[in-house]
Amino acid sequence: MSEHHTGPVETGAPMNYSEHEKTYDLFVHGAKYGTMILVVLLIAMAAGFFTAAGFFGGLVLFVILTIAGFVLLK
């Protein structure tokens, strides 16, 4: 358990750090925009089901909030 290694830390193939950073950035952007879309969808569904806005009012609200979200998250 408490062995002392004196060899190199990386024992496998060298990492491609540029690909690693691209994958991480893709994951972060996907999580950010995916969360925004889900929150906007829940708000639009609440407006459509629980107010007098109805389906088309919720749809319009979804489109407007989605565009605003994409603009603000850039």
N, CA, C and O atoms as a Tripos MOL2 file, in Angstrom:
@<TRIPOS>MOLECULE
protein
  296   295    74     0     0
PROTEIN
NO_CHARGES

@<TRIPOS>ATOM
      1 N           0.8120   -1.1900    0.0000 N.3       1 MET1
      2 CA          0.0000    0.0000    0.0000 C.3       1 MET1
      3 C           0.8550    1.2530    0.0000 C.2       1 MET1
      4 O           0.5290    2.2220   -0.6860 O.2       1 MET1
      5 N           1.8800    1.2530    0.7140 N.am      2 SER2
      6 CA          2.7050    2.4670    0.7780 C.3       2 SER2
      7 C           4.0250    2.2370    0.0500 C.2       2 SER2
      8 O           5.1040    2.4920    0.5850 O.2       2 SER2
      9 N           3.9120    1.7500   -1.1780 N.am      3 GLU3
     10 CA          5.1220    1.5150   -1.9580 C.3       3 GLU3
     11 C           5.6640    2.8490   -2.4690 C.2       3 GLU3
     12 O           4.9010    3.7720   -2.7520 O.2       3 GLU3
     13 N           6.9550    2.9360   -2.5810 N.am      4 HIS4
     14 CA          7.5870    4.1450   -3.0960 C.3       4 HIS4
     15 C           8.0790    3.8560   -4.5010 C.2       4 HIS4
     16 O           8.9900    3.0560   -4.7140 O.2       4 HIS4
     17 N           7.4430    4.5360   -5.4640 N.am      5 HIS5
     18 CA          7.8160    4.3420   -6.8510 C.3       5 HIS5
     19 C           8.8270    5.4170   -7.2550 C.2       5 HIS5
     20 O           8.6790    6.5910   -6.9160 O.2       5 HIS5
     21 N           9.8280    4.9990   -7.9670 N.am      6 THR6
     22 CA         10.8210    5.9660   -8.4210 C.3       6 THR6
     23 C          10.7760    6.1410   -9.9390 C.2       6 THR6
     24 O          11.5200    6.9610  -10.4770 O.2       6 THR6
     25 N           9.9300    5.4000  -10.6360 N.am      7 GLY7
     26 CA          9.8390    5.4780  -12.0830 C.3       7 GLY7
     27 C           8.9560    6.6320  -12.5260 C.2       7 GLY7
     28 O           8.5030    7.4220  -11.6980 O.2       7 GLY7
     29 N           8.7090    6.7330  -13.8180 N.am      8 PRO8
     30 CA          7.8580    7.8170  -14.3350 C.3       8 PRO8
     31 C           6.4150    7.6460  -13.8760 C.2       8 PRO8
     32 O           5.9440    6.5310  -13.6540 O.2       8 PRO8
     33 N           5.7390    8.7550  -13.7420 N.am      9 VAL9
     34 CA          4.3580    8.7220  -13.2730 C.3       9 VAL9
     35 C           3.4520    8.1800  -14.3770 C.2       9 VAL9
     36 O           2.5870    7.3460  -14.1080 O.2       9 VAL9
     37 N           3.6380    8.6430  -15.6160 N.am     10 GLU10
     38 CA          2.8280    8.1570  -16.7270 C.3      10 GLU10
     39 C           3.4580    6.8940  -17.2950 C.2      10 GLU10
     40 O           4.6130    6.8980  -17.7210 O.2      10 GLU10
     41 N           2.6940    5.8280  -17.2950 N.am     11 THR11
     42 CA          3.2320    4.5710  -17.7970 C.3      11 THR11
     43 C           2.5880    4.1590  -19.1110 C.2      11 THR11
     44 O           3.0350    3.2000  -19.7400 O.2      11 THR11
     45 N           1.5410    4.8680  -19.5410 N.am     12 GLY12
     46 CA          0.8610    4.5180  -20.7820 C.3      12 GLY12
     47 C           1.3180    5.4160  -21.9160 C.2      12 GLY12
     48 O           2.3910    6.0160  -21.8700 O.2      12 GLY12
     49 N           0.4800    5.4910  -22.9240 N.am     13 ALA13
     50 CA          0.7660    6.3520  -24.0610 C.3      13 ALA13
     51 C           0.6560    7.8110  -23.6260 C.2      13 ALA13
     52 O          -0.1170    8.1220  -22.7200 O.2      13 ALA13
     53 N           1.4010    8.6960  -24.2410 N.am     14 PRO14
     54 CA          1.3060   10.1120  -23.8710 C.3      14 PRO14
     55 C          -0.0770   10.6680  -24.2020 C.2      14 PRO14
     56 O          -0.6900   10.2930  -25.2010 O.2      14 PRO14
     57 N          -0.5540   11.5640  -23.3510 N.am     15 MET15
     58 CA         -1.8920   12.1330  -23.5440 C.3      15 MET15
     59 C          -1.8660   13.1980  -24.6290 C.2      15 MET15
     60 O          -0.8850   13.9240  -24.7920 O.2      15 MET15
     61 N          -2.9530   13.2720  -25.3540 N.am     16 ASN16
     62 CA         -3.1450   14.3230  -26.3380 C.3      16 ASN16
     63 C          -3.9400   15.4260  -25.6410 C.2      16 ASN16
     64 O          -5.1700   15.3840  -25.6090 O.2      16 ASN16
     65 N          -3.2380   16.4110  -25.0840 N.am     17 TYR17
     66 CA         -3.8900   17.4150  -24.2560 C.3      17 TYR17
     67 C          -4.8280   18.3190  -25.0440 C.2      17 TYR17
     68 O          -5.8190   18.7980  -24.4910 O.2      17 TYR17
     69 N          -4.5450   18.5630  -26.3130 N.am     18 SER18
     70 CA         -5.4490   19.4180  -27.0880 C.3      18 SER18
     71 C          -6.7940   18.7220  -27.2860 C.2      18 SER18
     72 O          -7.8360   19.3720  -27.1990 O.2      18 SER18
     73 N          -6.7930   17.4180  -27.5480 N.am     19 GLU19
     74 CA         -8.0570   16.6760  -27.6690 C.3      19 GLU19
     75 C          -8.7860   16.5990  -26.3310 C.2      19 GLU19
     76 O         -10.0140   16.6570  -26.2840 O.2      19 GLU19
     77 N          -8.0400   16.4710  -25.2670 N.am     20 HIS20
     78 CA         -8.6400   16.4310  -23.9300 C.3      20 HIS20
     79 C          -9.3460   17.7490  -23.6320 C.2      20 HIS20
     80 O         -10.4560   17.7490  -23.1010 O.2      20 HIS20
     81 N          -8.7170   18.8640  -23.9650 N.am     21 GLU21
     82 CA         -9.3230   20.1700  -23.7220 C.3      21 GLU21
     83 C         -10.5440   20.3890  -24.6110 C.2      21 GLU21
     84 O         -11.5270   20.9800  -24.1640 O.2      21 GLU21
     85 N         -10.5020   19.9250  -25.8610 N.am     22 LYS22
     86 CA        -11.6680   20.0420  -26.7440 C.3      22 LYS22
     87 C         -12.8430   19.2390  -26.2020 C.2      22 LYS22
     88 O         -13.9790   19.7120  -26.2230 O.2      22 LYS22
     89 N         -12.5820   18.0350  -25.7210 N.am     23 THR23
     90 CA        -13.6430   17.1970  -25.1600 C.3      23 THR23
     91 C         -14.2290   17.8300  -23.9060 C.2      23 THR23
     92 O         -15.4450   17.8180  -23.7140 O.2      23 THR23
     93 N         -13.3820   18.3750  -23.0600 N.am     24 TYR24
     94 CA        -13.8580   19.0270  -21.8330 C.3      24 TYR24
     95 C         -14.7140   20.2480  -22.1720 C.2      24 TYR24
     96 O         -15.7710   20.4510  -21.5750 O.2      24 TYR24
     97 N         -14.2560   21.0640  -23.1340 N.am     25 ASP25
     98 CA        -15.0330   22.2360  -23.5310 C.3      25 ASP25
     99 C         -16.3830   21.8330  -24.1130 C.2      25 ASP25
    100 O         -17.3950   22.4780  -23.8400 O.2      25 ASP25
    101 N         -16.4010   20.7640  -24.9170 N.am     26 LEU26
    102 CA        -17.6560   20.2750  -25.4720 C.3      26 LEU26
    103 C         -18.6000   19.8180  -24.3610 C.2      26 LEU26
    104 O         -19.7990   20.0910  -24.4160 O.2      26 LEU26
    105 N         -18.0750   19.1370  -23.3720 N.am     27 PHE27
    106 CA        -18.9040   18.6850  -22.2510 C.3      27 PHE27
    107 C         -19.4700   19.8710  -21.4730 C.2      27 PHE27
    108 O         -20.6520   19.8810  -21.1290 O.2      27 PHE27
    109 N         -18.6330   20.8680  -21.1940 N.am     28 VAL28
    110 CA        -19.0850   22.0380  -20.4220 C.3      28 VAL28
    111 C         -20.1620   22.7940  -21.1910 C.2      28 VAL28
    112 O         -21.1790   23.1800  -20.6150 O.2      28 VAL28
    113 N         -19.9460   23.0100  -22.4970 N.am     29 HIS29
    114 CA        -20.9520   23.7150  -23.2830 C.3      29 HIS29
    115 C         -22.2500   22.9050  -23.3840 C.2      29 HIS29
    116 O         -23.3400   23.4730  -23.3120 O.2      29 HIS29
    117 N         -22.1400   21.6140  -23.5460 N.am     30 GLY30
    118 CA        -23.3380   20.7780  -23.5970 C.3      30 GLY30
    119 C         -24.1150   20.8060  -22.2950 C.2      30 GLY30
    120 O         -25.3440   20.8670  -22.3020 O.2      30 GLY30
    121 N         -23.4090   20.7640  -21.1860 N.am     31 ALA31
    122 CA        -24.0790   20.8220  -19.8850 C.3      31 ALA31
    123 C         -24.7330   22.1830  -19.6660 C.2      31 ALA31
    124 O         -25.8460   22.2660  -19.1460 O.2      31 ALA31
    125 N         -24.0390   23.2480  -20.0650 N.am     32 LYS32
    126 CA        -24.5570   24.6020  -19.8750 C.3      32 LYS32
    127 C         -25.8130   24.8330  -20.7080 C.2      32 LYS32
    128 O         -26.8380   25.2710  -20.1860 O.2      32 LYS32
    129 N         -25.7310   24.5370  -22.0040 N.am     33 TYR33
    130 CA        -26.8750   24.7850  -22.8680 C.3      33 TYR33
    131 C         -27.9880   23.7620  -22.6380 C.2      33 TYR33
    132 O         -29.1640   24.0980  -22.7790 O.2      33 TYR33
    133 N         -27.6490   22.5460  -22.2950 N.am     34 GLY34
    134 CA        -28.6700   21.5490  -21.9850 C.3      34 GLY34
    135 C         -29.4680   21.9280  -20.7540 C.2      34 GLY34
    136 O         -30.6890   21.7720  -20.7280 O.2      34 GLY34
    137 N         -28.7880   22.4230  -19.7370 N.am     35 THR35
    138 CA        -29.4830   22.8790  -18.5320 C.3      35 THR35
    139 C         -30.3760   24.0610  -18.8350 C.2      35 THR35
    140 O         -31.4970   24.1450  -18.3320 O.2      35 THR35
    141 N         -29.8830   24.9810  -19.6590 N.am     36 MET36
    142 CA        -30.6850   26.1470  -20.0340 C.3      36 MET36
    143 C         -31.9470   25.7160  -20.7740 C.2      36 MET36
    144 O         -33.0310   26.2250  -20.4880 O.2      36 MET36
    145 N         -31.8250   24.7940  -21.7140 N.am     37 ILE37
    146 CA        -32.9900   24.3240  -22.4730 C.3      37 ILE37
    147 C         -34.0060   23.6550  -21.5460 C.2      37 ILE37
    148 O         -35.2080   23.8840  -21.6860 O.2      37 ILE37
    149 N         -33.5470   22.8380  -20.6110 N.am     38 LEU38
    150 CA        -34.4770   22.1600  -19.7020 C.3      38 LEU38
    151 C         -35.1960   23.1460  -18.7810 C.2      38 LEU38
    152 O         -36.3900   22.9950  -18.5210 O.2      38 LEU38
    153 N         -34.4760   24.1500  -18.2920 N.am     39 VAL39
    154 CA        -35.1060   25.1530  -17.4260 C.3      39 VAL39
    155 C         -36.1300   25.9630  -18.2140 C.2      39 VAL39
    156 O         -37.2270   26.2240  -17.7210 O.2      39 VAL39
    157 N         -35.7830   26.3580  -19.4270 N.am     40 VAL40
    158 CA        -36.7200   27.1000  -20.2690 C.3      40 VAL40
    159 C         -37.9410   26.2420  -20.5860 C.2      40 VAL40
    160 O         -39.0660   26.7430  -20.5820 O.2      40 VAL40
    161 N         -37.7340   24.9750  -20.8580 N.am     41 LEU41
    162 CA        -38.8530   24.0740  -21.1320 C.3      41 LEU41
    163 C         -39.7910   23.9680  -19.9310 C.2      41 LEU41
    164 O         -41.0110   24.0010  -20.0900 O.2      41 LEU41
    165 N         -39.2270   23.8420  -18.7360 N.am     42 LEU42
    166 CA        -40.0720   23.7600  -17.5370 C.3      42 LEU42
    167 C         -40.8450   25.0520  -17.3060 C.2      42 LEU42
    168 O         -42.0150   25.0110  -16.9270 O.2      42 LEU42
    169 N         -40.2060   26.1990  -17.5310 N.am     43 ILE43
    170 CA        -40.9040   27.4840  -17.3750 C.3      43 ILE43
    171 C         -42.0290   27.5980  -18.3990 C.2      43 ILE43
    172 O         -43.1370   28.0150  -18.0590 O.2      43 ILE43
    173 N         -41.7520   27.2300  -19.6500 N.am     44 ALA44
    174 CA        -42.7730   27.3230  -20.6960 C.3      44 ALA44
    175 C         -43.9220   26.3500  -20.4340 C.2      44 ALA44
    176 O         -45.0810   26.6850  -20.6780 O.2      44 ALA44
    177 N         -43.6130   25.1540  -19.9410 N.am     45 MET45
    178 CA        -44.6720   24.2060  -19.6200 C.3      45 MET45
    179 C         -45.5290   24.7120  -18.4660 C.2      45 MET45
    180 O         -46.7510   24.5610  -18.4880 O.2      45 MET45
    181 N         -44.9000   25.3060  -17.4650 N.am     46 ALA46
    182 CA        -45.6670   25.8600  -16.3480 C.3      46 ALA46
    183 C         -46.5670   26.9920  -16.8290 C.2      46 ALA46
    184 O         -47.7170   27.0940  -16.4010 O.2      46 ALA46
    185 N         -46.0520   27.8440  -17.7150 N.am     47 ALA47
    186 CA        -46.8710   28.9360  -18.2390 C.3      47 ALA47
    187 C         -48.0050   28.3950  -19.0970 C.2      47 ALA47
    188 O         -49.1150   28.9240  -19.0660 O.2      47 ALA47
    189 N         -47.7340   27.3530  -19.8560 N.am     48 GLY48
    190 CA        -48.7670   26.7980  -20.7270 C.3      48 GLY48
    191 C         -49.8510   26.0410  -19.9910 C.2      48 GLY48
    192 O         -51.0200   26.1070  -20.3700 O.2      48 GLY48
    193 N         -49.4790   25.3250  -18.9450 N.am     49 PHE49
    194 CA        -50.4540   24.4920  -18.2390 C.3      49 PHE49
    195 C         -51.1750   25.2070  -17.0990 C.2      49 PHE49
    196 O         -52.3470   24.9310  -16.8410 O.2      49 PHE49
    197 N         -50.4950   26.1130  -16.4220 N.am     50 PHE50
    198 CA        -51.0630   26.6870  -15.2010 C.3      50 PHE50
    199 C         -51.5240   28.1270  -15.3380 C.2      50 PHE50
    200 O         -51.9790   28.7140  -14.3570 O.2      50 PHE50
    201 N         -51.4240   28.7060  -16.5060 N.am     51 THR51
    202 CA        -51.9250   30.0650  -16.7260 C.3      51 THR51
    203 C         -52.8760   30.0320  -17.9120 C.2      51 THR51
    204 O         -53.1410   28.9740  -18.4830 O.2      51 THR51
    205 N         -53.3750   31.1840  -18.2670 N.am     52 ALA52
    206 CA        -54.2980   31.2750  -19.4020 C.3      52 ALA52
    207 C         -53.5600   31.3590  -20.7330 C.2      52 ALA52
    208 O         -54.1900   31.5370  -21.7750 O.2      52 ALA52
    209 N         -52.2330   31.2350  -20.7140 N.am     53 ALA53
    210 CA        -51.4580   31.3570  -21.9540 C.3      53 ALA53
    211 C         -51.7560   30.2210  -22.9170 C.2      53 ALA53
    212 O         -51.7980   30.4420  -24.1280 O.2      53 ALA53
    213 N         -51.9600   29.0300  -22.4190 N.am     54 GLY54
    214 CA        -52.2590   27.8960  -23.2770 C.3      54 GLY54
    215 C         -51.0170   27.3710  -23.9790 C.2      54 GLY54
    216 O         -49.8920   27.7650  -23.6730 O.2      54 GLY54
    217 N         -51.2540   26.4580  -24.9410 N.am     55 PHE55
    218 CA        -50.1460   25.8030  -25.6340 C.3      55 PHE55
    219 C         -49.3240   26.7920  -26.4480 C.2      55 PHE55
    220 O         -48.0960   26.7970  -26.3680 O.2      55 PHE55
    221 N         -49.9940   27.6240  -27.2270 N.am     56 PHE56
    222 CA        -49.2630   28.5420  -28.1010 C.3      56 PHE56
    223 C         -48.5520   29.6300  -27.3120 C.2      56 PHE56
    224 O         -47.4810   30.0860  -27.7120 O.2      56 PHE56
    225 N         -49.1250   30.0430  -26.2130 N.am     57 GLY57
    226 CA        -48.4440   31.0050  -25.3490 C.3      57 GLY57
    227 C         -47.1860   30.4060  -24.7390 C.2      57 GLY57
    228 O         -46.1550   31.0720  -24.6450 O.2      57 GLY57
    229 N         -47.2740   29.1430  -24.3240 N.am     58 GLY58
    230 CA        -46.1000   28.4560  -23.8000 C.3      58 GLY58
    231 C         -45.0430   28.2430  -24.8600 C.2      58 GLY58
    232 O         -43.8460   28.3380  -24.5880 O.2      58 GLY58
    233 N         -45.4950   27.9530  -26.0820 N.am     59 LEU59
    234 CA        -44.5580   27.7710  -27.1930 C.3      59 LEU59
    235 C         -43.8320   29.0680  -27.5240 C.2      59 LEU59
    236 O         -42.6190   29.0690  -27.7330 O.2      59 LEU59
    237 N         -44.5670   30.1630  -27.5730 N.am     60 VAL60
    238 CA        -43.9460   31.4690  -27.8380 C.3      60 VAL60
    239 C         -42.9650   31.8160  -26.7180 C.2      60 VAL60
    240 O         -41.8660   32.3060  -26.9780 O.2      60 VAL60
    241 N         -43.3630   31.5640  -25.4880 N.am     61 LEU61
    242 CA        -42.4710   31.8350  -24.3570 C.3      61 LEU61
    243 C         -41.2190   30.9710  -24.4360 C.2      61 LEU61
    244 O         -40.1240   31.4390  -24.1230 O.2      61 LEU61
    245 N         -41.3660   29.7180  -24.8510 N.am     62 PHE62
    246 CA        -40.2200   28.8300  -25.0010 C.3      62 PHE62
    247 C         -39.2380   29.3650  -26.0370 C.2      62 PHE62
    248 O         -38.0290   29.3840  -25.8060 O.2      62 PHE62
    249 N         -39.7600   29.7940  -27.1700 N.am     63 VAL63
    250 CA        -38.8930   30.3060  -28.2320 C.3      63 VAL63
    251 C         -38.1830   31.5830  -27.7870 C.2      63 VAL63
    252 O         -36.9820   31.7340  -28.0090 O.2      63 VAL63
    253 N         -38.9120   32.4890  -27.1680 N.am     64 ILE64
    254 CA        -38.3160   33.7540  -26.7310 C.3      64 ILE64
    255 C         -37.2520   33.5180  -25.6660 C.2      64 ILE64
    256 O         -36.1640   34.0890  -25.7410 O.2      64 ILE64
    257 N         -37.5540   32.6850  -24.6780 N.am     65 LEU65
    258 CA        -36.5770   32.4270  -23.6160 C.3      65 LEU65
    259 C         -35.3750   31.6380  -24.1240 C.2      65 LEU65
    260 O         -34.2630   31.8270  -23.6310 O.2      65 LEU65
    261 N         -35.5790   30.7600  -25.0990 N.am     66 THR66
    262 CA        -34.4560   30.0150  -25.6710 C.3      66 THR66
    263 C         -33.5130   30.9460  -26.4160 C.2      66 THR66
    264 O         -32.2960   30.8460  -26.2680 O.2      66 THR66
    265 N         -34.0650   31.8490  -27.2150 N.am     67 ILE67
    266 CA        -33.2200   32.8180  -27.9230 C.3      67 ILE67
    267 C         -32.4880   33.7080  -26.9350 C.2      67 ILE67
    268 O         -31.2960   33.9680  -27.0970 O.2      67 ILE67
    269 N         -33.1930   34.1790  -25.9120 N.am     68 ALA68
    270 CA        -32.5510   35.0250  -24.9010 C.3      68 ALA68
    271 C         -31.4660   34.2540  -24.1480 C.2      68 ALA68
    272 O         -30.4130   34.8070  -23.8320 O.2      68 ALA68
    273 N         -31.7240   32.9920  -23.8640 N.am     69 GLY69
    274 CA        -30.7220   32.1870  -23.1670 C.3      69 GLY69
    275 C         -29.4620   31.9880  -23.9820 C.2      69 GLY69
    276 O         -28.3560   32.0910  -23.4510 O.2      69 GLY69
    277 N         -29.6180   31.7010  -25.2800 N.am     70 PHE70
    278 CA        -28.4480   31.5210  -26.1360 C.3      70 PHE70
    279 C         -27.6430   32.8100  -26.2670 C.2      70 PHE70
    280 O         -26.4120   32.7830  -26.3010 O.2      70 PHE70
    281 N         -28.3480   33.9350  -26.3400 N.am     71 VAL71
    282 CA        -27.6510   35.2230  -26.4420 C.3      71 VAL71
    283 C         -26.9060   35.5300  -25.1510 C.2      71 VAL71
    284 O         -25.7610   35.9820  -25.1850 O.2      71 VAL71
    285 N         -27.5450   35.2890  -24.0220 N.am     72 LEU72
    286 CA        -26.9290   35.6200  -22.7400 C.3      72 LEU72
    287 C         -25.8150   34.6690  -22.3370 C.2      72 LEU72
    288 O         -24.9060   35.0660  -21.6090 O.2      72 LEU72
    289 N         -25.8630   33.4160  -22.7970 N.am     73 LEU73
    290 CA        -24.8330   32.4540  -22.4130 C.3      73 LEU73
    291 C         -23.5910   32.4990  -23.3030 C.2      73 LEU73
    292 O         -22.5980   31.8410  -22.9940 O.2      73 LEU73
    293 N         -23.6230   33.2410  -24.3740 N.am     74 LYS74
    294 CA        -22.4500   33.3280  -25.2620 C.3      74 LYS74
    295 C         -21.3000   34.0140  -24.5930 C.2      74 LYS74
    296 O         -20.2390   34.1700  -25.1960 O.2      74 LYS74
@<TRIPOS>BOND
     1     1     2 1
     2     2     3 1
     3     3     4 2
     4     3     5 am
     5     5     6 1
     6     6     7 1
     7     7     8 2
     8     7     9 am
     9     9    10 1
    10    10    11 1
    11    11    12 2
    12    11    13 am
    13    13    14 1
    14    14    15 1
    15    15    16 2
    16    15    17 am
    17    17    18 1
    18    18    19 1
    19    19    20 2
    20    19    21 am
    21    21    22 1
    22    22    23 1
    23    23    24 2
    24    23    25 am
    25    25    26 1
    26    26    27 1
    27    27    28 2
    28    27    29 am
    29    29    30 1
    30    30    31 1
    31    31    32 2
    32    31    33 am
    33    33    34 1
    34    34    35 1
    35    35    36 2
    36    35    37 am
    37    37    38 1
    38    38    39 1
    39    39    40 2
    40    39    41 am
    41    41    42 1
    42    42    43 1
    43    43    44 2
    44    43    45 am
    45    45    46 1
    46    46    47 1
    47    47    48 2
    48    47    49 am
    49    49    50 1
    50    50    51 1
    51    51    52 2
    52    51    53 am
    53    53    54 1
    54    54    55 1
    55    55    56 2
    56    55    57 am
    57    57    58 1
    58    58    59 1
    59    59    60 2
    60    59    61 am
    61    61    62 1
    62    62    63 1
    63    63    64 2
    64    63    65 am
    65    65    66 1
    66    66    67 1
    67    67    68 2
    68    67    69 am
    69    69    70 1
    70    70    71 1
    71    71    72 2
    72    71    73 am
    73    73    74 1
    74    74    75 1
    75    75    76 2
    76    75    77 am
    77    77    78 1
    78    78    79 1
    79    79    80 2
    80    79    81 am
    81    81    82 1
    82    82    83 1
    83    83    84 2
    84    83    85 am
    85    85    86 1
    86    86    87 1
    87    87    88 2
    88    87    89 am
    89    89    90 1
    90    90    91 1
    91    91    92 2
    92    91    93 am
    93    93    94 1
    94    94    95 1
    95    95    96 2
    96    95    97 am
    97    97    98 1
    98    98    99 1
    99    99   100 2
   100    99   101 am
   101   101   102 1
   102   102   103 1
   103   103   104 2
   104   103   105 am
   105   105   106 1
   106   106   107 1
   107   107   108 2
   108   107   109 am
   109   109   110 1
   110   110   111 1
   111   111   112 2
   112   111   113 am
   113   113   114 1
   114   114   115 1
   115   115   116 2
   116   115   117 am
   117   117   118 1
   118   118   119 1
   119   119   120 2
   120   119   121 am
   121   121   122 1
   122   122   123 1
   123   123   124 2
   124   123   125 am
   125   125   126 1
   126   126   127 1
   127   127   128 2
   128   127   129 am
   129   129   130 1
   130   130   131 1
   131   131   132 2
   132   131   133 am
   133   133   134 1
   134   134   135 1
   135   135   136 2
   136   135   137 am
   137   137   138 1
   138   138   139 1
   139   139   140 2
   140   139   141 am
   141   141   142 1
   142   142   143 1
   143   143   144 2
   144   143   145 am
   145   145   146 1
   146   146   147 1
   147   147   148 2
   148   147   149 am
   149   149   150 1
   150   150   151 1
   151   151   152 2
   152   151   153 am
   153   153   154 1
   154   154   155 1
   155   155   156 2
   156   155   157 am
   157   157   158 1
   158   158   159 1
   159   159   160 2
   160   159   161 am
   161   161   162 1
   162   162   163 1
   163   163   164 2
   164   163   165 am
   165   165   166 1
   166   166   167 1
   167   167   168 2
   168   167   169 am
   169   169   170 1
   170   170   171 1
   171   171   172 2
   172   171   173 am
   173   173   174 1
   174   174   175 1
   175   175   176 2
   176   175   177 am
   177   177   178 1
   178   178   179 1
   179   179   180 2
   180   179   181 am
   181   181   182 1
   182   182   183 1
   183   183   184 2
   184   183   185 am
   185   185   186 1
   186   186   187 1
   187   187   188 2
   188   187   189 am
   189   189   190 1
   190   190   191 1
   191   191   192 2
   192   191   193 am
   193   193   194 1
   194   194   195 1
   195   195   196 2
   196   195   197 am
   197   197   198 1
   198   198   199 1
   199   199   200 2
   200   199   201 am
   201   201   202 1
   202   202   203 1
   203   203   204 2
   204   203   205 am
   205   205   206 1
   206   206   207 1
   207   207   208 2
   208   207   209 am
   209   209   210 1
   210   210   211 1
   211   211   212 2
   212   211   213 am
   213   213   214 1
   214   214   215 1
   215   215   216 2
   216   215   217 am
   217   217   218 1
   218   218   219 1
   219   219   220 2
   220   219   221 am
   221   221   222 1
   222   222   223 1
   223   223   224 2
   224   223   225 am
   225   225   226 1
   226   226   227 1
   227   227   228 2
   228   227   229 am
   229   229   230 1
   230   230   231 1
   231   231   232 2
   232   231   233 am
   233   233   234 1
   234   234   235 1
   235   235   236 2
   236   235   237 am
   237   237   238 1
   238   238   239 1
   239   239   240 2
   240   239   241 am
   241   241   242 1
   242   242   243 1
   243   243   244 2
   244   243   245 am
   245   245   246 1
   246   246   247 1
   247   247   248 2
   248   247   249 am
   249   249   250 1
   250   250   251 1
   251   251   252 2
   252   251   253 am
   253   253   254 1
   254   254   255 1
   255   255   256 2
   256   255   257 am
   257   257   258 1
   258   258   259 1
   259   259   260 2
   260   259   261 am
   261   261   262 1
   262   262   263 1
   263   263   264 2
   264   263   265 am
   265   265   266 1
   266   266   267 1
   267   267   268 2
   268   267   269 am
   269   269   270 1
   270   270   271 1
   271   271   272 2
   272   271   273 am
   273   273   274 1
   274   274   275 1
   275   275   276 2
   276   275   277 am
   277   277   278 1
   278   278   279 1
   279   279   280 2
   280   279   281 am
   281   281   282 1
   282   282   283 1
   283   283   284 2
   284   283   285 am
   285   285   286 1
   286   286   287 1
   287   287   288 2
   288   287   289 am
   289   289   290 1
   290   290   291 1
   291   291   292 2
   292   291   293 am
   293   293   294 1
   294   294   295 1
   295   295   296 2
@<TRIPOS>SUBSTRUCTURE
     1 MET1         2 RESIDUE 1 A MET
     2 SER2         6 RESIDUE 1 A SER
     3 GLU3        10 RESIDUE 1 A GLU
     4 HIS4        14 RESIDUE 1 A HIS
     5 HIS5        18 RESIDUE 1 A HIS
     6 THR6        22 RESIDUE 1 A THR
     7 GLY7        26 RESIDUE 1 A GLY
     8 PRO8        30 RESIDUE 1 A PRO
     9 VAL9        34 RESIDUE 1 A VAL
    10 GLU10       38 RESIDUE 1 A GLU
    11 THR11       42 RESIDUE 1 A THR
    12 GLY12       46 RESIDUE 1 A GLY
    13 ALA13       50 RESIDUE 1 A ALA
    14 PRO14       54 RESIDUE 1 A PRO
    15 MET15       58 RESIDUE 1 A MET
    16 ASN16       62 RESIDUE 1 A ASN
    17 TYR17       66 RESIDUE 1 A TYR
    18 SER18       70 RESIDUE 1 A SER
    19 GLU19       74 RESIDUE 1 A GLU
    20 HIS20       78 RESIDUE 1 A HIS
    21 GLU21       82 RESIDUE 1 A GLU
    22 LYS22       86 RESIDUE 1 A LYS
    23 THR23       90 RESIDUE 1 A THR
    24 TYR24       94 RESIDUE 1 A TYR
    25 ASP25       98 RESIDUE 1 A ASP
    26 LEU26      102 RESIDUE 1 A LEU
    27 PHE27      106 RESIDUE 1 A PHE
    28 VAL28      110 RESIDUE 1 A VAL
    29 HIS29      114 RESIDUE 1 A HIS
    30 GLY30      118 RESIDUE 1 A GLY
    31 ALA31      122 RESIDUE 1 A ALA
    32 LYS32      126 RESIDUE 1 A LYS
    33 TYR33      130 RESIDUE 1 A TYR
    34 GLY34      134 RESIDUE 1 A GLY
    35 THR35      138 RESIDUE 1 A THR
    36 MET36      142 RESIDUE 1 A MET
    37 ILE37      146 RESIDUE 1 A ILE
    38 LEU38      150 RESIDUE 1 A LEU
    39 VAL39      154 RESIDUE 1 A VAL
    40 VAL40      158 RESIDUE 1 A VAL
    41 LEU41      162 RESIDUE 1 A LEU
    42 LEU42      166 RESIDUE 1 A LEU
    43 ILE43      170 RESIDUE 1 A ILE
    44 ALA44      174 RESIDUE 1 A ALA
    45 MET45      178 RESIDUE 1 A MET
    46 ALA46      182 RESIDUE 1 A ALA
    47 ALA47      186 RESIDUE 1 A ALA
    48 GLY48      190 RESIDUE 1 A GLY
    49 PHE49      194 RESIDUE 1 A PHE
    50 PHE50      198 RESIDUE 1 A PHE
    51 THR51      202 RESIDUE 1 A THR
    52 ALA52      206 RESIDUE 1 A ALA
    53 ALA53      210 RESIDUE 1 A ALA
    54 GLY54      214 RESIDUE 1 A GLY
    55 PHE55      218 RESIDUE 1 A PHE
    56 PHE56      222 RESIDUE 1 A PHE
    57 GLY57      226 RESIDUE 1 A GLY
    58 GLY58      230 RESIDUE 1 A GLY
    59 LEU59      234 RESIDUE 1 A LEU
    60 VAL60      238 RESIDUE 1 A VAL
    61 LEU61      242 RESIDUE 1 A LEU
    62 PHE62      246 RESIDUE 1 A PHE
    63 VAL63      250 RESIDUE 1 A VAL
    64 ILE64      254 RESIDUE 1 A ILE
    65 LEU65      258 RESIDUE 1 A LEU
    66 THR66      262 RESIDUE 1 A THR
    67 ILE67      266 RESIDUE 1 A ILE
    68 ALA68      270 RESIDUE 1 A ALA
    69 GLY69      274 RESIDUE 1 A GLY
    70 PHE70      278 RESIDUE 1 A PHE
    71 VAL71      282 RESIDUE 1 A VAL
    72 LEU72      286 RESIDUE 1 A LEU
    73 LEU73      290 RESIDUE 1 A LEU
    74 LYS74      294 RESIDUE 1 A LYS
